[in-house]
């Protein structure tokens, strides 16, 4: 947004650090957490998102750009 573009992203991760089976667990414990902005974020909540190789790139690991 700072450079004049519209945000369009979705971040999803599982909170596997907190145990949902303890007394007074965090409301996020053991759940997938999602945050985003734009069309992709809206699609996630209203329409199923399916991987499409023509528009998406799946990383093979977390240290380089291998597909």
C-alpha positions as a Markdown table, in Angstrom:
| # | Residue | x | y | z |
|---|---|---|---|---|
| 1 | Unk | 0.0 | 0.0 | 0.0 |
| 2 | Unk | 2.9 | 2.3 | 0.7 |
| 3 | Unk | 4.0 | 2.1 | -2.9 |
| 4 | Unk | 0.6 | 2.7 | -4.4 |
| 5 | Unk | -0.6 | -0.9 | -5.1 |
| 6 | Unk | -3.6 | -2.6 | -3.8 |
| 7 | Unk | -3.0 | -5.3 | -1.3 |
| 8 | Unk | -3.9 | -8.9 | -2.4 |
| 9 | Unk | -2.5 | -11.6 | -0.1 |
| 10 | Unk | -3.4 | -14.5 | 2.2 |
| 11 | Unk | -1.3 | -15.8 | 5.0 |
| 12 | Unk | -2.2 | -19.1 | 6.7 |
| 13 | Unk | -0.4 | -20.9 | 9.5 |
| 14 | Unk | -1.2 | -23.4 | 12.2 |
| 15 | Unk | -0.7 | -22.5 | 15.8 |
| 16 | Unk | 0.9 | -25.7 | 16.9 |
| 17 | Unk | 2.8 | -24.0 | 19.7 |
| 18 | Unk | -0.1 | -23.8 | 22.0 |
| 19 | Unk | -2.1 | -26.9 | 23.3 |
| 20 | Unk | -5.8 | -26.6 | 23.0 |
| 21 | Unk | -6.3 | -29.3 | 25.6 |
| 22 | Unk | -5.0 | -27.3 | 28.6 |
| 23 | Unk | -7.0 | -25.3 | 31.2 |
| 24 | Unk | -7.9 | -21.9 | 29.7 |
| 25 | Unk | -6.3 | -22.4 | 26.3 |
| 26 | Unk | -5.7 | -19.6 | 23.8 |
| 27 | Unk | -8.6 | -19.2 | 21.4 |
| 28 | Unk | -6.1 | -19.8 | 18.6 |
| 29 | Unk | -4.5 | -22.9 | 20.1 |
| 30 | Unk | -4.3 | -25.8 | 17.6 |
| 31 | Unk | -6.1 | -23.8 | 14.9 |
| 32 | Unk | -5.2 | -22.5 | 11.6 |
| 33 | Unk | -4.8 | -18.7 | 11.7 |
| 34 | Unk | -5.5 | -16.6 | 8.6 |
| 35 | Unk | -4.9 | -13.0 | 7.7 |
| 36 | Unk | -5.0 | -11.2 | 4.4 |
| 37 | Unk | -6.3 | -8.3 | 2.3 |
| 38 | Unk | -7.9 | -8.0 | -1.2 |
| 39 | Unk | -9.5 | -10.4 | -3.6 |
| 40 | Unk | -7.6 | -13.5 | -2.5 |
| 41 | Unk | -8.6 | -13.0 | 1.1 |
| 42 | Unk | -12.2 | -12.6 | 0.1 |
| 43 | Unk | -12.1 | -15.7 | -2.1 |
| 44 | Unk | -10.8 | -17.7 | 0.9 |
| 45 | Unk | -13.9 | -17.0 | 2.9 |
| 46 | Unk | -16.5 | -17.1 | 0.2 |
| 47 | Unk | -15.4 | -19.5 | -2.5 |
| 48 | Unk | -13.1 | -22.5 | -2.4 |
| 49 | Unk | -9.6 | -21.7 | -3.6 |
| 50 | Unk | -8.0 | -24.5 | -5.7 |
| 51 | Unk | -4.4 | -24.6 | -6.7 |
| 52 | Unk | -3.9 | -23.5 | -10.4 |
| 53 | Unk | -0.4 | -23.9 | -11.8 |
| 54 | Unk | -1.0 | -21.1 | -14.4 |
| 55 | Unk | -1.6 | -18.5 | -11.7 |
| 56 | Unk | 0.2 | -20.0 | -8.6 |
| 57 | Unk | 3.6 | -21.1 | -7.7 |
| 58 | Unk | 4.2 | -23.7 | -5.0 |
| 59 | Unk | 7.5 | -23.6 | -3.2 |
| 60 | Unk | 9.3 | -26.9 | -2.6 |
| 61 | Unk | 11.1 | -25.6 | 0.5 |
| 62 | Unk | 11.7 | -22.6 | 2.7 |
| 63 | Unk | 15.2 | -21.6 | 1.6 |
| 64 | Unk | 15.2 | -21.0 | -2.2 |
| 65 | Unk | 12.8 | -20.6 | -5.1 |
| 66 | Unk | 12.5 | -24.2 | -6.2 |
| 67 | Unk | 9.0 | -25.2 | -7.4 |
